[in-house]
Amino acid sequence: MEDTNEKLIGKTILNSKGNTVGKIHTLIKEYDSGRIVSVLVIPSKKLIHNNYSLTKNGEILFPFSSLSAVKDAFIIEELVK
């Protein structure tokens, strides 16, 4: 399972309009179960950052449960600010 999870790193995240949000950089897992709970995404250079809260390192944190896999990418169910 670890290898499968690590294959998610580098996958593209799209918003519901089909625009590229960025690429998965880091998986955040529960300590005991190893279940992925969140992902850190490096934003696309074309992304309007005002729509997202950034970490101090400039990444976007998304709950893993808000992602839906579509072929070789993920769609983010965005929350309205």
MARRODREN-663954 format. One record per residue (C-alpha): residue in one letter; x, y, z; residue number from 1. Coordinates in nm, 3 decimals, padded with zeros to 5 digits. Layout:
// residues N
vexse residu=a | x=X | y=Y | z=Z | num=NUM
...
***
This chain:
// residues 81
vexse residu=m | x=00.000 | y=00.000 | z=00.000 | num=1
vexse residu=e | x=00.288 | y=00.236 | z=00.074 | num=2
vexse residu=d | x=00.410 | y=00.222 | z=-00.287 | num=3
vexse residu=t | x=00.059 | y=00.297 | z=-00.416 | num=4
vexse residu=n | x=00.026 | y=00.596 | z=-00.183 | num=5
vexse residu=e | x=00.364 | y=00.734 | z=-00.284 | num=6
vexse residu=k | x=00.259 | y=00.721 | z=-00.651 | num=7
vexse residu=l | x=00.017 | y=01.005 | z=-00.570 | num=8
vexse residu=i | x=00.307 | y=01.247 | z=-00.528 | num=9
vexse residu=g | x=00.342 | y=01.461 | z=-00.839 | num=10
vexse residu=k | x=-00.018 | y=01.399 | z=-00.954 | num=11
vexse residu=t | x=-00.202 | y=01.703 | z=-01.089 | num=12
vexse residu=i | x=-00.488 | y=01.862 | z=-00.895 | num=13
vexse residu=l | x=-00.761 | y=02.030 | z=-01.100 | num=14
vexse residu=n | x=-01.047 | y=02.245 | z=-00.976 | num=15
vexse residu=s | x=-01.406 | y=02.184 | z=-01.080 | num=16
vexse residu=k | x=-01.361 | y=02.422 | z=-01.376 | num=17
vexse residu=g | x=-01.075 | y=02.210 | z=-01.510 | num=18
vexse residu=n | x=-00.802 | y=02.461 | z=-01.420 | num=19
vexse residu=t | x=-00.476 | y=02.329 | z=-01.279 | num=20
vexse residu=v | x=-00.442 | y=02.403 | z=-00.908 | num=21
vexse residu=g | x=-00.103 | y=02.236 | z=-00.872 | num=22
vexse residu=k | x=00.072 | y=01.907 | z=-00.801 | num=23
vexse residu=i | x=00.068 | y=01.689 | z=-00.490 | num=24
vexse residu=h | x=00.393 | y=01.743 | z=-00.300 | num=25
vexse residu=t | x=00.340 | y=01.573 | z=00.036 | num=26
vexse residu=l | x=00.099 | y=01.318 | z=00.183 | num=27
vexse residu=i | x=-00.009 | y=01.372 | z=00.544 | num=28
vexse residu=k | x=-00.105 | y=01.045 | z=00.713 | num=29
vexse residu=e | x=-00.253 | y=00.931 | z=01.042 | num=30
vexse residu=y | x=00.026 | y=00.795 | z=01.256 | num=31
vexse residu=d | x=-00.144 | y=00.474 | z=01.369 | num=32
vexse residu=s | x=-00.328 | y=00.366 | z=01.054 | num=33
vexse residu=g | x=-00.115 | y=00.523 | z=00.782 | num=34
vexse residu=r | x=-00.436 | y=00.651 | z=00.620 | num=35
vexse residu=i | x=-00.390 | y=00.966 | z=00.411 | num=36
vexse residu=v | x=-00.581 | y=01.254 | z=00.570 | num=37
vexse residu=s | x=-00.449 | y=01.555 | z=00.376 | num=38
vexse residu=v | x=-00.222 | y=01.651 | z=00.090 | num=39
vexse residu=l | x=00.009 | y=01.947 | z=00.043 | num=40
vexse residu=v | x=-00.003 | y=02.086 | z=-00.309 | num=41
vexse residu=i | x=00.254 | y=02.306 | z=-00.479 | num=42
vexse residu=p | x=00.040 | y=02.567 | z=-00.658 | num=43
vexse residu=s | x=00.054 | y=02.615 | z=-01.032 | num=44
vexse residu=k | x=00.229 | y=02.936 | z=-01.137 | num=45
vexse residu=k | x=-00.090 | y=03.037 | z=-01.323 | num=46
vexse residu=l | x=-00.312 | y=02.986 | z=-01.018 | num=47
vexse residu=i | x=-00.480 | y=03.287 | z=-00.859 | num=48
vexse residu=h | x=-00.367 | y=03.236 | z=-00.499 | num=49
vexse residu=n | x=-00.636 | y=03.461 | z=-00.348 | num=50
vexse residu=n | x=-00.879 | y=03.170 | z=-00.364 | num=51
vexse residu=y | x=-00.666 | y=02.949 | z=-00.138 | num=52
vexse residu=s | x=-00.501 | y=02.965 | z=00.202 | num=53
vexse residu=l | x=-00.129 | y=02.898 | z=00.175 | num=54
vexse residu=t | x=00.104 | y=02.744 | z=00.432 | num=55
vexse residu=k | x=00.412 | y=02.939 | z=00.539 | num=56
vexse residu=n | x=00.599 | y=02.740 | z=00.271 | num=57
vexse residu=g | x=00.355 | y=02.852 | z=00.001 | num=58
vexse residu=e | x=00.172 | y=02.519 | z=-00.034 | num=59
vexse residu=i | x=-00.202 | y=02.457 | z=-00.032 | num=60
vexse residu=l | x=-00.341 | y=02.208 | z=00.222 | num=61
vexse residu=f | x=-00.640 | y=02.003 | z=00.106 | num=62
vexse residu=p | x=-00.825 | y=01.730 | z=00.296 | num=63
vexse residu=f | x=-00.774 | y=01.403 | z=00.109 | num=64
vexse residu=s | x=-01.148 | y=01.337 | z=00.134 | num=65
vexse residu=s | x=-01.212 | y=01.641 | z=-00.090 | num=66
vexse residu=l | x=-01.025 | y=01.482 | z=-00.384 | num=67
vexse residu=s | x=-01.179 | y=01.265 | z=-00.654 | num=68
vexse residu=a | x=-00.954 | y=01.060 | z=-00.883 | num=69
vexse residu=v | x=-01.006 | y=01.099 | z=-01.258 | num=70
vexse residu=k | x=-00.761 | y=00.901 | z=-01.475 | num=71
vexse residu=d | x=-00.416 | y=01.041 | z=-01.391 | num=72
vexse residu=a | x=-00.531 | y=01.352 | z=-01.202 | num=73
vexse residu=f | x=-00.751 | y=01.456 | z=-00.911 | num=74
vexse residu=i | x=-01.043 | y=01.698 | z=-00.897 | num=75
vexse residu=i | x=-01.077 | y=01.910 | z=-00.584 | num=76
vexse residu=e | x=-01.422 | y=01.980 | z=-00.446 | num=77
vexse residu=e | x=-01.361 | y=02.341 | z=-00.355 | num=78
vexse residu=l | x=-01.518 | y=02.508 | z=-00.057 | num=79
vexse residu=v | x=-01.655 | y=02.858 | z=-00.103 | num=80
vexse residu=k | x=-01.469 | y=03.117 | z=00.105 | num=81
***
